[in-house]
């Protein structure tokens, strides 16, 4: 057992997945990317934003968090 304060880092290997979305969702994702650019002055592609959007959504779902802890 290490005496280091920092624990062992988790696996950070990325996994690529492909999804299909309906046209209205794609339109909303593109609009979100534009709003992001206006807000932060930095253009980001939709595929680069999606993982962070999903992470934020999952973190905010209290029911899912409770279920996952069990």
C-alpha positions in Angstrom: 0.0 0.0 0.0 1.4 3.4 -1.0 1.6 6.3 1.4 0.9 8.8 -1.4 -2.1 11.1 -1.0 -3.0 10.8 -4.6 -4.7 7.5 -5.4 -3.8 5.4 -8.4 -5.3 7.1 -11.5 -8.3 5.4 -13.2 -8.1 3.9 -16.6 -8.2 6.7 -19.1 -8.3 4.7 -22.3 -10.9 6.2 -24.5 -13.5 4.0 -26.2 -15.0 5.1 -29.5 -18.7 4.5 -30.0 -21.0 5.5 -32.9 -24.6 6.7 -32.6 -27.3 7.6 -34.9 -29.6 10.5 -34.1 -32.8 11.9 -35.5 -32.5 15.1 -37.6 -34.1 17.3 -34.9 -31.5 16.1 -32.3 -28.7 16.9 -34.7 -30.1 20.3 -35.3 -30.3 20.9 -31.5 -26.7 19.6 -31.0 -25.5 22.0 -33.7 -27.4 24.9 -32.1 -25.8 24.0 -28.8 -22.3 24.0 -30.3 -23.1 27.5 -31.7 -24.3 28.7 -28.3 -21.1 27.2 -26.7 -19.0 29.2 -29.2 -20.9 32.4 -28.4 -20.6 31.8 -24.6 -16.9 30.8 -24.6 -15.5 32.3 -27.8 -14.1 28.9 -28.7 -15.6 26.7 -31.5 -15.9 23.0 -30.5 -17.3 20.3 -32.8 -20.4 18.4 -31.7 -18.6 15.1 -31.3 -16.1 16.8 -28.9 -18.9 18.2 -26.8 -21.1 15.1 -26.6 -19.0 13.2 -24.0 -19.0 16.2 -21.7 -22.8 16.7 -22.2 -23.4 13.0 -21.4 -21.2 13.2 -18.3 -23.0 16.3 -17.1 -26.4 14.7 -17.7 -25.5 11.5 -15.8 -24.0 13.5 -12.9 -27.2 15.5 -12.6 -29.6 12.5 -12.6 -30.1 11.8 -8.9 -32.2 8.7 -9.4 -29.4 7.2 -11.5 -26.8 8.1 -8.9 -28.7 6.4 -6.1 -29.3 3.3 -8.2 -25.6 3.2 -9.2 -24.4 3.4 -5.6 -26.5 0.3 -4.7 
